[in-house]
Amino acid sequence: MKAAVFSDTHGNTARMAAKVAVEKKDELLKGKSLKVAEYSKRIAALFGKSSKECEEVYYAALLHDVGLIGIPDRVIMNDADPEETDYEIMRQKPLIGEEILSSITEYPYLSQGACYSHERYNGTGYPKGLKGDEIPEIARIIAVADAYVSMTTKKRYREAYPEFMAREALVKGSGDEFDPEFAKIMISIVDSDTNRKNQKKGITLEKEIVCRQYRERVSTGIPIENGVIRISFDCEMPLDVAQTFSAPSVVLFDSFDARTHDDEKTIENYHYLEYGEIWFDKYNITTGARKIEEKQIVDDPVPGSDMHNRYEITACRVDDHIRLVMRSVNYSKEVIVALESGTNAAYIGLTGENCRLFDISAEPTGEIAGADDIPKIVEPVNFLDHLESDIPNVQIDRWRCAYTQGIPVTDRLKIDFHTMSLPGAELIWHCPYIVLYSSDDGTVGGDNYREYSMIKLNGENDELEEYASNRFVMKRLDDFAGWDTWRQMNKNGMDCELIVEKKGNKVLQRTVNCGISIENTTTFSGEVPELYIALTGDEVALTDIRIGY
């Protein structure tokens, strides 16, 4: 009952202590402790903690940063990373927090959360260098939640990291920096939240943009995908009659945050790549695209443009090619853009010079672009010029966009293949995936398709439990040389071996690659269907696929 009493009697006080005493130290800290508390509570609940224990985790996380009260303002307000510039001072924060909260003797977990949430699972943390289970469990939970929130929060010395970069840090830090069990739960929370956002995702687009100077503002990126999208807006120009030029334009780009960037630091952080800029006339500029071709469309003004300056763009994509049809009252044209490769994302940013764009909208038409809808102006970038063996090679430009043919599962099956991450691959899960499934015709996505396991060679798995149960074990062996080496070996290309064994109602999959050992046992509760294995992945080329029995 202690946690409940604390919640009822001291809950508001705890919140105020976190907000007033800590967040007033720095406006950028506002809301951080609350986010850490909410994630920590979710981790505890998914781990199977009771309601009382989840409340304890919540309040310990809410107050875990209270030691910042004792850190000088000059350190907190420093525009450089205080963990590097004021190393020893910042490492006093947990001890200060412990001292403040240890007087609340009824609730010892509060001081544990403050003192030990900067310890690291491998013993390299502070203030006491505890290792593994020596670290209080509540602090191990908070450490994972705090790391994720910290990475995805803007600091004085850096922008917030994109969610997937923070996710990668959790994957890489599992078992080293973080308790692997709690890191895995946090990763599942991130994935679940991302999927939920994607399901609800519409295009959050500005309704108006004013550009007095050239590209003074650029809209949020509008993604270009297989589904045809129609973008339209009105344009007032010129805003300044003294200026000789006025026009709207389109920026084509790729970026982790779907926004344009123009300074060196954010270009690097968000992997910004600009393909080119296109005007609603005969002009364009090619930068990062391999090629841009356009042709005028005669007598095709945008509907309603006889009444005002209405502009319209329809856009779609197939593999590494984009097609835009840009229409205005004075000029209409078709534009074909060849991207660097099929792995790159592509966004449209609306901008201009000496003009105001308003009544902006972007809506899907419901049409889907097919392979014959966009003419190819360059040859596709192909990384399959390797030996082809028992089944055709496959290049997977984006997450699970292609698969090998299904390989029937027998009592014993050995699959050897060569893998190479594509040049644009940046993340450790840009690697091969192994899918165990059934369907009427043996293809992925065929009639009555059911997926039983999905394993990534970087040591992750999708926890699929709807039709069967899985026991997944990943170990880093003594010859594991670190994630940078692992990623480089994938870039260079390597040979892989997968062993599959079916015994009764169980299917065992085993593979060892670059110091990572993976075993997954899928158990069926009823009759075992006819099963297949398919190889897929993300930004990877799979070649020389050989099948042995």
Protein Blocks (a to p, Z undefined) as FASTA:
>chain_A
ZZmmmmmmmmmmmmmmmmmmmmmmpmklgoklmmmmmmmmmmmmmnopafklmmmmmmmm
mmmmmmmmmpcfklmmpcbdfklmmmmlmmmmmmmmmmmmmmmmmlmmlmmmmmmmmccf
kopacfkopahjlpcfklmmmmmmmmmmmmmpccfkbccddfklmmmmmmmmgoilpcfk
lmmmmmmmmmmmmmmmmmmpccdddfbdcdfbghkbccddddddfbdcdddddddddfbl
kbmbdcddddddddfklpacfbfklmmmnopacfbdcdfbfbdcdfkbmbdcddddehia
cehklmmccdddddddehjaccdddddfkbccddddddfblkbccddddddehiacehia
cddehiacdfklpccfbdcddfklccdffbccdddfbghkbccddddddfbdcddddddd
dfklmbfklccdddddddfkopghiahiacfbdcdfkopacddfkloccdddddddfklg
bjklmmmmmmnopadddddddehjaccddddeehiacddddddfbdcdddddddddehia
dehiacdZZ
